[in-house]
Structures are given as structure tokens and as C-alpha cells.
């Protein structure tokens, strides 16, 4: 081999060794850099006509395994989703507290009923009554606070979702620029590892936001798709769009994550394509988990209010109040009133003596007042006025029944028949109309309306209700608008169930015996969600819409937790709390003593409401069933705690999987100091060997030149 060939071989070795040492130095310098994958110099023997010509550098490559990278990205998405969910649920669980915490919702419930029990022992003790009213208010205040906290967390999740979408767009934009850079470097044969490392770092961050899979192209570009195949970045990129609602209110119409897919402006809904990552967790928390807890909270609070009101309406203060003002029922004077059982309304004087008694009996065909029959609420008012005579008046305006004594020194009290208690929509006469409620609410807190299919609908012409059917993965399936201006309730239910223009293809709406309107989905659509998006139906003169009266949609049901309060006059005048009870029977006549001071039976009934079984509607993850307030409260606290603990375990498990996947990836991509030092020694030795060859060639050249000179 000629001396030039020897020198060429040696120089190629020196250059290769220099690149190798540079690569090793770069690896060592980035040993702790996130997303960095080690590089290596690819070498090949160079030859010509079977003769070795040194070393050829084929390039500098980034050591990576696409399969391990894909597993790491999937694990990263799942871990981020689990972590986000656990964080939100942990915060709401800390707000609810446990059953042993006296400041928790459950603890406040127990404290309120303990105060009622203590006051019932000595009904004349004013301080005990004040304490009972205060503790009851504290319970409902806590319920309102928890509901507000849930709404705040929903709003926070929505805002974080918007910020996450913006960050996705920033990452895709940078990846697109890196693709251009990598393609250019690859075409010129330059080192692309710097761009590749940054691509990997961005992909790791992107996978934390949403589930993705990446595809490395031969020219160094990275194409990104969602796990179900929607392209986010290829020759072009999608620009994601999301507009936050700006509120966490129940019934808020949250939008979808969309993207423009063509120059024509056509868009694609990406909501269902995001199946993991922080964005999916935030959507699930906002749309599923938090509303589920809110629904259970609302049913618990409404049940507590209803149980207390049932007891209070069957009792009386001493002296009895001169006016009984009913709740906002949403009913009309023309509504048919039917039911079963008996009740008595008594007018008593200041010393508790009976002045007048009015016997009410309800049947499936209507009712009687002192034996006089009627069918509508208007008839009831007329018959009450007849029965009261000069002792009082009754009126029904704006959906409220009001009864007042003519003599301000007289009072009114109601008592259910012990053997055959009255029942209208499943509640006693006074309870149904809320004549003596202890807990008030501006809107209906229960949805057993007592209405029948023949009841007039009472809405204005052109009234409508609109619904959206959403698939289990969050896609809006169908939007349905149903007219709500039919002549009666039966026709409205028929319109709801119309298979062509209504919701008959998805399920069935039905009015039960108590006048509650319920939707049962078909088996095919059992996991679909029905949302009320708008309602313009107002029952004339009541100020309440059909959705508020029947509890249709999240806004009507879930917001109940924030509407309850102890009646204001009872908080300022505790003697007005109904701790007494009428002592009246069929033989009682005017002049008989029927109401006495110091009677604690009404107070005991209020206390007993804690442990009296009652029916709860299905709410969130709780099926409809019977239980006590104490049992339901403990179950609610336990469920919130279980959800948080389960989410925390899921986050720990997902993080463990992520760490394992990352470690296996790092075993291939990561920098091993021992290995890099060994490579450094190897390249140094190769460099020294090549230098020795050059030195030997120099010595040989000098020897030849000396021989020529001689």
C-alpha cells in the first residue's frame, strides 16, 4: 500500500474517533436531560478493489426503540389521566370529610338532629329551640357550600381543559417546525439527533395531555395521530379549538374539542377521539364524576328537607300561627286534585281550644271537604272558604295555597288521620302544599306533582323543550326539540315519546301514580346521556317551567342543594317552630282543648325523621331505594371517600406502570456512564492507534527521503 493510502486510512480513523468522542461527551453531558436519548456513531469499513481504505462514518444515530417509546407514551397518558382525576376527587373528598368529623356534612346532620331531640325533651326551652334552628341552618349551609365547591371544580376543570388544548396546539406547531428542520438536515446528511431529541421531549409532554401514537418517517419527520387514528400532524397539522363555558353551573352546555380539517372550513369533533391523558380526565370529572356526586348530594339534602317538612306539617306551634303559606308548587287552580286518606284542618284560639274543624278526604276521583265533593284545586279553595265560614279564608295564587284566620288571635293547625293518612302525590295534604314547612326553597324540591295525564299543561303557545342525546364517549348523537304547548300533560308525554319527532327511539317517558315524570332508556341506549339544553315552557302564573316542576335536567335536580334554608321567621322566633301536635279525633267539638303548651310530640317527630325509613330517587351512582337519612348520609360520605381512594389507587398503579415503561425505555435510550466511559477509552485508543500510524508513515517518509539524498 502506498504511503498516501496509509495516511488516508489513519486520517479516517482519527476523524471517526473524534466524532465518537464527541458523541460520548454529548451523551455524558445530557445524562440527566429529560427526553434525551443517547447517540452513537455508525462506522463501516471502507475498501476499494478489495483493499482496506480505512473507516467510513455512516452517520450519527439516536438510539431509540419505537415499541418501547409507544408503550411509554401510552403509560404516560394513562398516568396523567389518573393523576388529574385523583387530584380533583381528593379535593372534593377533603371538603366532604368523614362520618367521624363533626364539621363534615354528615357530622352537621347528626348535630342538627341531636339538637332537635334535646329541644323536644323540654319544648318550652327557648335556647334549645334556637340551637336546633341554628344547627339545621348550618347543615343546609354546608350542603350549599359543597355544591358550590363542586361547581367551582367543574369550572376549574373546564378552564384547565381550555389551557390544555392551547398547549396541544403549541406542541403541534413546534413539532411541525422540527419536522421541517429534521427533513432539511436529513437531506443534507447532517446530524438530526438534536431535533429528534426535542421531538421526543414534546411527544412525552403531548402524551400527558392526550393519548397519541407517533410514526417516524424515513426523512426524520414525526407524524402524530390519536390512538384511534385521527391525524394531528402529518404533512399539515390540525389546529384544535375549544371555547370554555365560563361557568360550572349545573346544566351548562359545554362545547366540544373540534378542529378544522379542510380549506372549506369543515370541522371534526375530536372529543370522543381523546380517550386518555389529562384532557380526558378533566372532561370525565366535569361531565361525569362531579355531577354524580352533586346529584347524590342534592337527593340527600332534598330528602332531609322533605322528611323535616313532613313532620313539621303534621305538627303545630303553640299558639298556632294565624296564617299558613304554602310553597311554590307550580300547580294551577284548574289542576285535578286526587289521592287517598284523610286529614283535618283545625282553627284554634290562643289557648288551644277548638274553634272550627274541617275534615278533608281524598279519593281517586277527587276529594271532599266536610263531605262536599270537588275535583280541582280551585274547587278545594272554594270548599275551604265555605267550611271556614267567618273563621278564615283560603286562596291559591301563583301556585301557592294560603289559608288565614279572620281573627288574628286564632290559629291554624293540621293533623293527618292516624289510621288513614291523606296522600297527594305520596305526601300528606299540608305537606304536599307546604303549608307549614320548616325548610323552604324557591323551587320544587321534590317532583311528585300529583298531576295526571288529564291535567292541563298550562303553557304558552310556541313553548318548546330541547334535548341532546350524547353517546357514552361524549359525542353529541342527536338534538331533539319537542313542542310543549299541548292541551294536557298526557299529550305532552305522547309528544316526548313520538318515535319520529320525539325521543321514542331512545327510551320512554312515563307519568307514575304520584305525578312524577321519568325517562327510561331503551337497552341499546342505556349508557347514553340525555341533557336538557333549553326550556321555554312556563306554567301560566307560576313562574316555573315544566323542567323545574318535573325535575328534568341537571339544572333542576342538582342545584337543589343550594336552595334550602330554615324558614326565616323560625330562626328569629324559635317559639314558632312546631313542637306541639293537635290532639283531635272524630268526637272533638268546638270548645275542646286540642292544642297544649309544653307538648313535645311534634318536636319528637322532627327528631324521629333522622331514623324513619323513606324513599330516595335514583341519583348519580345510587339506585332508587328506601333508607333512613342517617344511612343515606353515611353512604354519601363513604361513596365520596371510596371514589377518592379508588382514584388514588388507580393513580399509583398507573404511575407504577409508567415508571416501569419509562425504565425499560431508558435501559435502551438512556445514558450509561460505564458504557460511555468504555466507549471513550475505545475511541481514545483508536485515535492513538491512528496517530501512531501517521507517525509511522512520517518516519517511513523521512527514511525514504534520506535514502534518496544519499
Secondary structure, DSSP 8 states (H G I E B T S, - for coil): --HHHHHHHHHHHHHHHHHHHHHHHHHHHTTT-TT---EEEEEEEEEETTEEEEEEEEEEEE---HHHHHHHHHHHHHHHHHHHHHHHHHHHHHHH--TT-TTSHHHHHHHHHHHHHHHHHTTT-HHHHHHHHHHHHHHHHHHHHHHHHHHHHHHHHHHHHHHHHHHHHHHHHHHHHHHHHHHHHHHTT---HHHHHHHHHHHHHHHHHS-EEEEE-TTS-EEEEETTS-EEESSSB--EE----S---TT------EEE-STT--EEE-GGG--SHHHHHHHHIIIIIHHHHHHHHHHHHHHHHHHHHHHHHT-B-SS--SEEE-------TTSB---B-EEEEEEE-TTSBEEEEEEEEEETTEEEETTEEE-BHHHHHHHHHHHHGGGEEEEEETTEEEEEESSTT-EEEEEE-SSSB-BBTTB-HHHHHTTT-SEE-SS-S-------TTSB----TT-EEEEEEE-TTS-EEEEEEEE---SBHHHHHHHHT-TTTSSTTTEEEEE-TTS-EEEEE-GGGTT-EEEEEEE--B-TTT--BHHHHHT-SHHHHHGGGGT-EE-HHHHH-GGGS--B-----TT--TTSB---TT--HHHHHHHHTTTS-EEE--BTTB-SEEE-HHHHHHHHHHHHHHHHHHHHHHHHHHHHHHHHHHHHHHHHHS--HHHHHHHHHHHHHHHHHHHHHHHHHHHHHHHHHHHHH-
